[in-house]
């Protein structure tokens, strides 16, 4: 299936590893040019070299801490300048620390709000001029199944990612007349560094998933690439779980 992504230009946050890297790789495989962004410059450069093998001219790396809204805005603006525009924004940032409500002071809430919500707002604001000039504009928010079904011990993620989901729904409504499609993709248990520390617990949790396994980053990346494609031209305003069926919510 031709996804119509050849020649398209995308910005992918957190592109040096995990879900962000998988999204970047899927887009590159479909012929897009991609700017990857992450704060660890050395790790980012390794990812750029690996992803760009045989297609170096289609991969750009910009080192920036996307948890800082000002730096997130600057990174997207630079990407749009270097790519000559943007057709897709994949807003992906790292998750906040775990813990119950009593474990986090106001400073922790502010830091998580900056990293998850305000940085996302800044990236969208920076990308909008380019997206408005595109004939296939897409905004994809990478969130968590916590926006559909709160996860115990993740009060920061449960709360602030829900705000991102509300932003996504609102933007889909406001930007729909401009043909800008906005969706939120909610990963469940995917085999990334963030969940590997669970160790032996991982196998037990995987058994609670209907497919009886955790997901592969490439499976998540492939779905994000589909949403960026011409084939997904009538999908907007959706919160879509990629979780092997583990979310039991009916909406």
Secondary structure, 3 states (H helix, E strand, C coil): CCCCCCCCEEEEECCCCHHHHHHHHHHHHCCCEEEEEECCHHHHHHHHHHHCCCCHHHEEEEECCCCCHHHHHHHHHHHHHHHCCCCEEEECCCCCCCECHHHCCHHHHHHHHHHHHHHHHHHHHHHHHHHHHCCCCEEEEECCHHHCCCCCCEHHHHHHHHHHHHHHHHHHHHHHHHCCEEEEEEECCECCHHHHCCCHHHHHHHCCCCCCCCECHHHHHHHHHHHHCHHHCCCCCCEEEECCCCCCCCC
